């Protein structure tokens, strides 16, 4: 939902350039932190989860063309640094496939990368919530709410007609845009997005619960922080 399908030449230059600068700084920090990780284990997982994100974001699942991101799931499993890198990879591939222009990659990576970072952080902070399903689900809903508000802020900052941020359709050979105000756009995105958040929360919760049962070491960092121990088999999930 927080992925902007906007062609090149629509956004103000200052905005998408700023997006690339912020993305580059964040990505540089993320890659720097990778140096301290077990790259033989983490890099293959990074590729696999980036591919899963790419597939999920390419398939609309609701009439309003809502698609799940799995960015929170990726952040929980990979951690904030590699989660941000996975968001970058997924957004570059989507841009090359025509899901948004190249100039929007920076802003889209910030949005999805923020979901990975926030999702991981909130999942760790909600350590008192049991079982794990609800812990992951709550982290997902709150994360998607925050990043959707960020998306609305970006739309407002463009000073453009919010109809640019919707899919266009053809009417007698001419492109037609929905004409709405920023406030109406915000209400539509938050109300329609809420249903999608619940769906993604359920998926994230189910995935995290399953991983905790079959491969708990993948959740070690998210559950206990750096240096934490692998959850015991008898821990409530």
Secondary structure as UniProt FT lines:
FT   TURN            8..9
FT   HELIX           13..34
FT   TURN            35..36
FT   HELIX           39..57
FT   TURN            63..64
FT   HELIX           71..78
FT   HELIX           80..96
FT   TURN            97..98
FT   HELIX           102..104
FT   HELIX           105..125
FT   TURN            126..128
FT   HELIX           132..158
FT   HELIX           162..165
FT   STRAND          169..171
FT   TURN            172..173
FT   STRAND          174..176
FT   HELIX           182..214
FT   HELIX           216..219
FT   HELIX           220..224
FT   TURN            226..227
FT   TURN            233..234
//
